[in-house]
Amino acid sequence: MGWRPGLPEEYATVLIASRRWDEVVALGKQAESTLIDALFDTDREIQDGAVAALARLGDVGTVRSIRAAMRRGGDLEVKGVYAAMKAASLIEEKGPAPSSRDL
């Protein structure tokens, strides 16, 4: 039968470890905090995948969350900080999501 993740964050962790990025993005906001944590992973491929996934699904709130993670991070590796800054920059380049009145 095997273990099955019960929470979206657990499922996102499994997908990230398996590098199944499209499926992570399909989880949407439920995967956001796990993706932000992945920015600080020691595996460069995980960092790069997290950057790309966050760039696809992130918004202004995501950028705030990334910055908050950097502030509370303490002893962060430079590569993780770079990945976090890159993700925030890519999200900001997209601009704000259209509001319901713009649709």
N, CA, C and O atoms as CSV, one atom per row, in Angstrom:
chain,resi,resn,atom,element,x,y,z
A,1,MET,N,N,0.820,-1.183,0.000
A,1,MET,CA,C,0.000,0.000,0.000
A,1,MET,C,C,0.870,1.255,0.000
A,1,MET,O,O,0.676,2.110,-0.864
A,2,GLY,N,N,1.810,1.406,0.917
A,2,GLY,CA,C,2.732,2.529,0.869
A,2,GLY,C,C,2.201,3.793,1.515
A,2,GLY,O,O,1.002,3.945,1.750
A,3,TRP,N,N,3.130,4.692,1.794
A,3,TRP,CA,C,2.798,5.965,2.425
A,3,TRP,C,C,2.240,6.924,1.390
A,3,TRP,O,O,2.709,6.978,0.253
A,4,ARG,N,N,1.243,7.672,1.795
A,4,ARG,CA,C,0.682,8.719,0.937
A,4,ARG,C,C,0.690,10.021,1.717
A,4,ARG,O,O,0.288,10.054,2.880
A,5,PRO,N,N,1.142,11.086,1.089
A,5,PRO,CA,C,1.161,12.365,1.794
A,5,PRO,C,C,-0.255,12.826,2.108
A,5,PRO,O,O,-1.142,12.756,1.258
A,6,GLY,N,N,-0.459,13.296,3.325
A,6,GLY,CA,C,-1.787,13.728,3.738
A,6,GLY,C,C,-2.038,15.207,3.517
A,6,GLY,O,O,-3.160,15.602,3.200
A,7,LEU,N,N,-1.025,16.018,3.676
A,7,LEU,CA,C,-1.165,17.466,3.544
A,7,LEU,C,C,-0.604,17.927,2.202
A,7,LEU,O,O,0.305,17.301,1.658
A,8,PRO,N,N,-1.147,19.022,1.670
A,8,PRO,CA,C,-0.608,19.537,0.400
A,8,PRO,C,C,0.890,19.834,0.479
A,8,PRO,O,O,1.621,19.622,-0.488
A,9,GLU,N,N,1.346,20.328,1.641
A,9,GLU,CA,C,2.769,20.633,1.793
A,9,GLU,C,C,3.617,19.363,1.692
A,9,GLU,O,O,4.702,19.376,1.110
A,10,GLU,N,N,3.109,18.264,2.267
A,10,GLU,CA,C,3.831,16.993,2.173
A,10,GLU,C,C,3.878,16.513,0.723
A,10,GLU,O,O,4.907,16.036,0.246
A,11,TYR,N,N,2.757,16.647,0.039
A,11,TYR,CA,C,2.705,16.233,-1.363
A,11,TYR,C,C,3.650,17.096,-2.194
A,11,TYR,O,O,4.355,16.589,-3.067
A,12,ALA,N,N,3.663,18.400,-1.922
A,12,ALA,CA,C,4.566,19.294,-2.642
A,12,ALA,C,C,6.017,18.899,-2.405
A,12,ALA,O,O,6.831,18.947,-3.327
A,13,THR,N,N,6.345,18.511,-1.185
A,13,THR,CA,C,7.709,18.079,-0.872
A,13,THR,C,C,8.096,16.855,-1.692
A,13,THR,O,O,9.204,16.778,-2.225
A,14,VAL,N,N,7.180,15.904,-1.789
A,14,VAL,CA,C,7.435,14.695,-2.588
A,14,VAL,C,C,7.634,15.064,-4.058
A,14,VAL,O,O,8.548,14.559,-4.710
A,15,LEU,N,N,6.787,15.936,-4.574
A,15,LEU,CA,C,6.892,16.338,-5.979
A,15,LEU,C,C,8.187,17.091,-6.253
A,15,LEU,O,O,8.829,16.881,-7.283
A,16,ILE,N,N,8.568,17.968,-5.328
A,16,ILE,CA,C,9.812,18.728,-5.497
A,16,ILE,C,C,11.007,17.779,-5.491
A,16,ILE,O,O,11.892,17.886,-6.339
A,17,ALA,N,N,11.030,16.861,-4.544
A,17,ALA,CA,C,12.138,15.899,-4.470
A,17,ALA,C,C,12.221,15.050,-5.735
A,17,ALA,O,O,13.301,14.616,-6.134
A,18,SER,N,N,11.069,14.818,-6.358
A,18,SER,CA,C,11.008,14.034,-7.599
A,18,SER,C,C,11.190,14.901,-8.837
A,18,SER,O,O,11.210,14.399,-9.961
A,19,ARG,N,N,11.323,16.213,-8.620
A,19,ARG,CA,C,11.509,17.194,-9.697
A,19,ARG,C,C,10.353,17.171,-10.700
A,19,ARG,O,O,10.554,17.264,-11.911
A,20,ARG,N,N,9.161,17.048,-10.170
A,20,ARG,CA,C,7.943,17.032,-10.995
A,20,ARG,C,C,7.307,18.425,-10.914
A,20,ARG,O,O,6.273,18.624,-10.277
A,21,TRP,N,N,7.958,19.370,-11.576
A,21,TRP,CA,C,7.647,20.786,-11.408
A,21,TRP,C,C,6.261,21.171,-11.899
A,21,TRP,O,O,5.600,21.987,-11.257
A,22,ASP,N,N,5.798,20.617,-13.006
A,22,ASP,CA,C,4.458,20.962,-13.494
A,22,ASP,C,C,3.394,20.568,-12.475
A,22,ASP,O,O,2.411,21.284,-12.288
A,23,GLU,N,N,3.596,19.433,-11.823
A,23,GLU,CA,C,2.636,18.991,-10.813
A,23,GLU,C,C,2.699,19.871,-9.565
A,23,GLU,O,O,1.681,20.106,-8.915
A,24,VAL,N,N,3.886,20.351,-9.236
A,24,VAL,CA,C,4.021,21.275,-8.103
A,24,VAL,C,C,3.256,22.557,-8.409
A,24,VAL,O,O,2.500,23.050,-7.572
A,25,VAL,N,N,3.454,23.091,-9.603
A,25,VAL,CA,C,2.762,24.323,-10.000
A,25,VAL,C,C,1.251,24.112,-9.990
A,25,VAL,O,O,0.499,25.017,-9.628
A,26,ALA,N,N,0.806,22.925,-10.385
A,26,ALA,CA,C,-0.633,22.631,-10.402
A,26,ALA,C,C,-1.243,22.691,-9.001
A,26,ALA,O,O,-2.446,22.915,-8.864
A,27,LEU,N,N,-0.437,22.495,-7.969
A,27,LEU,CA,C,-0.943,22.626,-6.595
A,27,LEU,C,C,-1.231,24.081,-6.237
A,27,LEU,O,O,-1.965,24.356,-5.287
A,28,GLY,N,N,-0.659,25.007,-6.992
A,28,GLY,CA,C,-0.915,26.426,-6.771
A,28,GLY,C,C,-0.384,26.916,-5.435
A,28,GLY,O,O,0.697,26.519,-5.000
A,29,LYS,N,N,-1.152,27.778,-4.792
A,29,LYS,CA,C,-0.744,28.409,-3.536
A,29,LYS,C,C,-0.439,27.394,-2.440
A,29,LYS,O,O,0.317,27.692,-1.516
A,30,GLN,N,N,-1.015,26.206,-2.533
A,30,GLN,CA,C,-0.756,25.184,-1.518
A,30,GLN,C,C,0.708,24.757,-1.498
A,30,GLN,O,O,1.197,24.256,-0.485
A,31,ALA,N,N,1.402,24.953,-2.602
A,31,ALA,CA,C,2.810,24.559,-2.689
A,31,ALA,C,C,3.760,25.715,-2.413
A,31,ALA,O,O,4.971,25.511,-2.339
A,32,GLU,N,N,3.236,26.919,-2.261
A,32,GLU,CA,C,4.083,28.105,-2.190
A,32,GLU,C,C,5.115,28.055,-1.060
A,32,GLU,O,O,6.300,28.277,-1.307
A,33,SER,N,N,4.695,27.772,0.157
A,33,SER,CA,C,5.654,27.795,1.272
A,33,SER,C,C,6.716,26.710,1.111
A,33,SER,O,O,7.874,26.917,1.472
A,34,THR,N,N,6.332,25.568,0.578
A,34,THR,CA,C,7.294,24.490,0.354
A,34,THR,C,C,8.286,24.883,-0.739
A,34,THR,O,O,9.473,24.572,-0.641
A,35,LEU,N,N,7.808,25.559,-1.770
A,35,LEU,CA,C,8.700,26.041,-2.828
A,35,LEU,C,C,9.661,27.101,-2.291
A,35,LEU,O,O,10.836,27.116,-2.658
A,36,ILE,N,N,9.170,27.977,-1.432
A,36,ILE,CA,C,10.049,28.996,-0.848
A,36,ILE,C,C,11.144,28.323,-0.029
A,36,ILE,O,O,12.307,28.720,-0.101
A,37,ASP,N,N,10.782,27.314,0.743
A,37,ASP,CA,C,11.798,26.558,1.488
A,37,ASP,C,C,12.810,25.926,0.533
A,37,ASP,O,O,14.003,25.876,0.836
A,38,ALA,N,N,12.340,25.445,-0.616
A,38,ALA,CA,C,13.216,24.782,-1.588
A,38,ALA,C,C,14.231,25.743,-2.207
A,38,ALA,O,O,15.260,25.305,-2.719
A,39,LEU,N,N,13.955,27.042,-2.164
A,39,LEU,CA,C,14.925,28.014,-2.667
A,39,LEU,C,C,16.245,27.919,-1.911
A,39,LEU,O,O,17.304,28.247,-2.446
A,40,PHE,N,N,16.171,27.470,-0.666
A,40,PHE,CA,C,17.351,27.410,0.190
A,40,PHE,C,C,17.922,25.995,0.301
A,40,PHE,O,O,18.773,25.732,1.151
A,41,ASP,N,N,17.456,25.095,-0.550
A,41,ASP,CA,C,17.981,23.729,-0.592
A,41,ASP,C,C,19.435,23.766,-1.061
A,41,ASP,O,O,19.832,24.682,-1.781
A,42,THR,N,N,20.209,22.796,-0.665
A,42,THR,CA,C,21.614,22.757,-1.090
A,42,THR,C,C,21.791,22.223,-2.508
A,42,THR,O,O,22.871,22.353,-3.085
A,43,ASP,N,N,20.753,21.628,-3.071
A,43,ASP,CA,C,20.795,21.080,-4.428
A,43,ASP,C,C,20.418,22.180,-5.417
A,43,ASP,O,O,19.305,22.705,-5.384
A,44,ARG,N,N,21.342,22.516,-6.281
A,44,ARG,CA,C,21.128,23.607,-7.238
A,44,ARG,C,C,19.940,23.330,-8.159
A,44,ARG,O,O,19.204,24.255,-8.504
A,45,GLU,N,N,19.742,22.083,-8.558
A,45,GLU,CA,C,18.625,21.740,-9.435
A,45,GLU,C,C,17.285,21.983,-8.732
A,45,GLU,O,O,16.323,22.428,-9.357
A,46,ILE,N,N,17.230,21.692,-7.446
A,46,ILE,CA,C,16.015,21.962,-6.666
A,46,ILE,C,C,15.790,23.468,-6.580
A,46,ILE,O,O,14.668,23.942,-6.764
A,47,GLN,N,N,16.854,24.220,-6.301
A,47,GLN,CA,C,16.737,25.681,-6.245
A,47,GLN,C,C,16.219,26.243,-7.567
A,47,GLN,O,O,15.290,27.050,-7.584
A,48,ASP,N,N,16.824,25.813,-8.669
A,48,ASP,CA,C,16.425,26.321,-9.985
A,48,ASP,C,C,14.978,25.958,-10.308
A,48,ASP,O,O,14.236,26.779,-10.849
A,49,GLY,N,N,14.579,24.742,-9.980
A,49,GLY,CA,C,13.193,24.330,-10.207
A,49,GLY,C,C,12.220,25.137,-9.375
A,49,GLY,O,O,11.142,25.501,-9.845
A,50,ALA,N,N,12.600,25.420,-8.133
A,50,ALA,CA,C,11.740,26.223,-7.261
A,50,ALA,C,C,11.610,27.645,-7.793
A,50,ALA,O,O,10.525,28.226,-7.760
A,51,VAL,N,N,12.705,28.205,-8.278
A,51,VAL,CA,C,12.666,29.546,-8.876
A,51,VAL,C,C,11.684,29.566,-10.043
A,51,VAL,O,O,10.818,30.439,-10.115
A,52,ALA,N,N,11.816,28.611,-10.949
A,52,ALA,CA,C,10.948,28.567,-12.131
A,52,ALA,C,C,9.487,28.353,-11.740
A,52,ALA,O,O,8.596,28.986,-12.305
A,53,ALA,N,N,9.239,27.472,-10.785
A,53,ALA,CA,C,7.858,27.207,-10.359
A,53,ALA,C,C,7.248,28.434,-9.696
A,53,ALA,O,O,6.101,28.784,-9.975
A,54,LEU,N,N,8.004,29.089,-8.820
A,54,LEU,CA,C,7.485,30.294,-8.167
A,54,LEU,C,C,7.254,31.413,-9.174
A,54,LEU,O,O,6.301,32.181,-9.037
A,55,ALA,N,N,8.108,31.513,-10.178
A,55,ALA,CA,C,7.919,32.535,-11.213
A,55,ALA,C,C,6.617,32.300,-11.966
A,55,ALA,O,O,5.981,33.255,-12.411
A,56,ARG,N,N,6.217,31.052,-12.112
A,56,ARG,CA,C,4.978,30.729,-12.821
A,56,ARG,C,C,3.741,31.004,-11.978
A,56,ARG,O,O,2.725,31.453,-12.509
A,57,LEU,N,N,3.804,30.745,-10.687
A,57,LEU,CA,C,2.575,30.856,-9.894
A,57,LEU,C,C,2.581,31.989,-8.886
A,57,LEU,O,O,1.557,32.254,-8.256
A,58,GLY,N,N,3.702,32.660,-8.720
A,58,GLY,CA,C,3.819,33.672,-7.680
A,58,GLY,C,C,3.137,34.985,-8.002
A,58,GLY,O,O,2.817,35.290,-9.151
A,59,ASP,N,N,2.924,35.763,-6.924
A,59,ASP,CA,C,2.350,37.098,-7.035
A,59,ASP,C,C,3.014,37.991,-5.991
A,59,ASP,O,O,4.019,37.608,-5.390
A,60,VAL,N,N,2.457,39.173,-5.776
A,60,VAL,CA,C,3.044,40.115,-4.827
A,60,VAL,C,C,3.154,39.496,-3.435
A,60,VAL,O,O,4.147,39.712,-2.739
A,61,GLY,N,N,2.162,38.742,-3.031
A,61,GLY,CA,C,2.203,38.079,-1.730
A,61,GLY,C,C,3.344,37.082,-1.638
A,61,GLY,O,O,3.944,36.911,-0.577
A,62,THR,N,N,3.640,36.430,-2.739
A,62,THR,CA,C,4.748,35.478,-2.780
A,62,THR,C,C,6.069,36.198,-2.558
A,62,THR,O,O,6.934,35.710,-1.831
A,63,VAL,N,N,6.223,37.354,-3.183
A,63,VAL,CA,C,7.448,38.134,-3.018
A,63,VAL,C,C,7.613,38.519,-1.554
A,63,VAL,O,O,8.718,38.441,-1.016
A,64,ARG,N,N,6.532,38.933,-0.904
A,64,ARG,CA,C,6.593,39.263,0.527
A,64,ARG,C,C,7.035,38.046,1.342
A,64,ARG,O,O,7.852,38.165,2.255
A,65,SER,N,N,6.498,36.895,1.008
A,65,SER,CA,C,6.849,35.665,1.730
A,65,SER,C,C,8.312,35.289,1.519
A,65,SER,O,O,8.978,34.832,2.448
A,66,ILE,N,N,8.809,35.479,0.309
A,66,ILE,CA,C,10.220,35.200,0.021
A,66,ILE,C,C,11.111,36.124,0.845
A,66,ILE,O,O,12.091,35.684,1.446
A,67,ARG,N,N,10.763,37.398,0.868
A,67,ARG,CA,C,11.570,38.360,1.634
A,67,ARG,C,C,11.524,38.056,3.125
A,67,ARG,O,O,12.534,38.189,3.817
A,68,ALA,N,N,10.366,37.651,3.624
A,68,ALA,CA,C,10.245,37.288,5.040
A,68,ALA,C,C,11.122,36.077,5.355
A,68,ALA,O,O,11.763,36.034,6.405
A,69,ALA,N,N,11.154,35.102,4.461
A,69,ALA,CA,C,11.993,33.915,4.664
A,69,ALA,C,C,13.468,34.300,4.702
A,69,ALA,O,O,14.243,33.729,5.470
A,70,MET,N,N,13.849,35.255,3.887
A,70,MET,CA,C,15.239,35.702,3.880
A,70,MET,C,C,15.579,36.423,5.180
A,70,MET,O,O,16.681,36.265,5.707
A,71,ARG,N,N,14.636,37.217,5.704
A,71,ARG,CA,C,14.886,37.955,6.946
A,71,ARG,C,C,15.031,37.020,8.142
A,71,ARG,O,O,15.882,37.245,9.002
A,72,ARG,N,N,14.223,35.990,8.203
A,72,ARG,CA,C,14.269,35.094,9.361
A,72,ARG,C,C,15.256,33.948,9.174
A,72,ARG,O,O,15.450,33.137,10.080
A,73,GLY,N,N,15.879,33.882,7.999
A,73,GLY,CA,C,16.737,32.759,7.655
A,73,GLY,C,C,17.997,32.611,8.464
A,73,GLY,O,O,18.513,31.500,8.586
A,74,GLY,N,N,18.515,33.686,9.022
A,74,GLY,CA,C,19.739,33.568,9.803
A,74,GLY,C,C,20.947,33.273,8.937
A,74,GLY,O,O,21.390,34.130,8.173
A,75,ASP,N,N,21.480,32.074,9.049
A,75,ASP,CA,C,22.709,31.687,8.362
A,75,ASP,C,C,22.386,31.029,7.018
A,75,ASP,O,O,22.534,29.817,6.861
A,76,LEU,N,N,21.948,31.833,6.058
A,76,LEU,CA,C,21.578,31.312,4.746
A,76,LEU,C,C,22.794,31.249,3.830
A,76,LEU,O,O,23.675,32.107,3.879
A,77,GLU,N,N,22.821,30.223,2.999
A,77,GLU,CA,C,23.885,30.132,2.006
A,77,GLU,C,C,23.643,31.161,0.908
A,77,GLU,O,O,22.501,31.480,0.578
A,78,VAL,N,N,24.720,31.667,0.357
A,78,VAL,CA,C,24.634,32.693,-0.683
A,78,VAL,C,C,23.804,32.206,-1.865
A,78,VAL,O,O,23.014,32.972,-2.417
A,79,LYS,N,N,23.969,30.951,-2.262
A,79,LYS,CA,C,23.218,30.424,-3.404
A,79,LYS,C,C,21.719,30.448,-3.140
A,79,LYS,O,O,20.932,30.704,-4.052
A,80,GLY,N,N,21.319,30.184,-1.906
A,80,GLY,CA,C,19.903,30.226,-1.556
A,80,GLY,C,C,19.358,31.641,-1.611
A,80,GLY,O,O,18.250,31.871,-2.096
A,81,VAL,N,N,20.135,32.582,-1.114
A,81,VAL,CA,C,19.717,33.988,-1.164
A,81,VAL,C,C,19.605,34.439,-2.617
A,81,VAL,O,O,18.656,35.132,-2.984
A,82,TYR,N,N,20.570,34.046,-3.440
A,82,TYR,CA,C,20.514,34.388,-4.864
A,82,TYR,C,C,19.263,33.805,-5.510
A,82,TYR,O,O,18.580,34.490,-6.272
A,83,ALA,N,N,18.960,32.549,-5.209
A,83,ALA,CA,C,17.767,31.912,-5.777
A,83,ALA,C,C,16.510,32.645,-5.334
A,83,ALA,O,O,15.596,32.850,-6.133
A,84,ALA,N,N,16.457,33.040,-4.070
A,84,ALA,CA,C,15.290,33.762,-3.555
A,84,ALA,C,C,15.143,35.114,-4.247
A,84,ALA,O,O,14.040,35.502,-4.631
A,85,MET,N,N,16.248,35.825,-4.404
A,85,MET,CA,C,16.195,37.127,-5.075
A,85,MET,C,C,15.778,36.970,-6.538
A,85,MET,O,O,15.021,37.787,-7.061
A,86,LYS,N,N,16.265,35.934,-7.188
A,86,LYS,CA,C,15.909,35.685,-8.590
A,86,LYS,C,C,14.416,35.395,-8.715
A,86,LYS,O,O,13.755,35.923,-9.609
A,87,ALA,N,N,13.884,34.560,-7.826
A,87,ALA,CA,C,12.452,34.246,-7.865
A,87,ALA,C,C,11.626,35.508,-7.661
A,87,ALA,O,O,10.668,35.750,-8.395
A,88,ALA,N,N,11.992,36.312,-6.667
A,88,ALA,CA,C,11.253,37.547,-6.401
A,88,ALA,C,C,11.299,38.474,-7.611
A,88,ALA,O,O,10.291,39.083,-7.967
A,89,SER,N,N,12.455,38.581,-8.236
A,89,SER,CA,C,12.611,39.439,-9.405
A,89,SER,C,C,11.748,38.968,-10.576
A,89,SER,O,O,11.099,39.782,-11.234
A,90,LEU,N,N,11.737,37.669,-10.837
A,90,LEU,CA,C,10.928,37.139,-11.941
A,90,LEU,C,C,9.436,37.358,-11.700
A,90,LEU,O,O,8.688,37.654,-12.632
A,91,ILE,N,N,9.012,37.214,-10.460
A,91,ILE,CA,C,7.600,37.439,-10.134
A,91,ILE,C,C,7.254,38.910,-10.328
A,91,ILE,O,O,6.214,39.238,-10.900
A,92,GLU,N,N,8.128,39.797,-9.852
A,92,GLU,CA,C,7.868,41.233,-9.994
A,92,GLU,C,C,7.835,41.656,-11.458
A,92,GLU,O,O,7.081,42.560,-11.819
A,93,GLU,N,N,8.634,41.023,-12.303
A,93,GLU,CA,C,8.638,41.348,-13.733
A,93,GLU,C,C,7.297,41.043,-14.394
A,93,GLU,O,O,6.910,41.699,-15.361
A,94,LYS,N,N,6.593,40.042,-13.864
A,94,LYS,CA,C,5.280,39.688,-14.427
A,94,LYS,C,C,4.265,40.798,-14.192
A,94,LYS,O,O,3.309,40.949,-14.954
A,95,GLY,N,N,4.477,41.566,-13.140
A,95,GLY,CA,C,3.523,42.601,-12.783
A,95,GLY,C,C,2.391,42.027,-11.959
A,95,GLY,O,O,2.308,40.815,-11.757
A,96,PRO,N,N,1.521,42.900,-11.484
A,96,PRO,CA,C,0.423,42.434,-10.636
A,96,PRO,C,C,-0.574,41.592,-11.419
A,96,PRO,O,O,-0.782,41.790,-12.616
A,97,ALA,N,N,-1.178,40.656,-10.717
A,97,ALA,CA,C,-2.240,39.850,-11.330
A,97,ALA,C,C,-3.438,40.746,-11.580
A,97,ALA,O,O,-3.686,41.668,-10.802
A,98,PRO,N,N,-4.189,40.498,-12.651
A,98,PRO,CA,C,-5.365,41.327,-12.904
A,98,PRO,C,C,-6.388,41.145,-11.792
A,98,PRO,O,O,-6.632,40.033,-11.323
A,99,SER,N,N,-6.978,42.260,-11.382
A,99,SER,CA,C,-8.022,42.166,-10.359
A,99,SER,C,C,-9.320,41.736,-11.026
A,99,SER,O,O,-9.429,41.748,-12.252
A,100,SER,N,N,-10.282,41.363,-10.232
A,100,SER,CA,C,-11.554,40.885,-10.786
A,100,SER,C,C,-12.248,41.972,-11.597
A,100,SER,O,O,-12.995,41.669,-12.527
A,101,ARG,N,N,-12.011,43.222,-11.258
A,101,ARG,CA,C,-12.662,44.300,-12.019
A,101,ARG,C,C,-12.000,44.521,-13.379
A,101,ARG,O,O,-12.590,45.131,-14.271
A,102,ASP,N,N,-10.744,44.011,-13.536
A,102,ASP,CA,C,-10.054,44.140,-14.815
A,102,ASP,C,C,-10.477,43.076,-15.814
A,102,ASP,O,O,-10.189,43.192,-17.005
A,103,LEU,N,N,-11.160,42.037,-15.336
A,103,LEU,CA,C,-11.528,40.923,-16.211
A,103,LEU,C,C,-12.799,41.181,-16.962
A,103,LEU,O,O,-13.239,40.335,-17.740
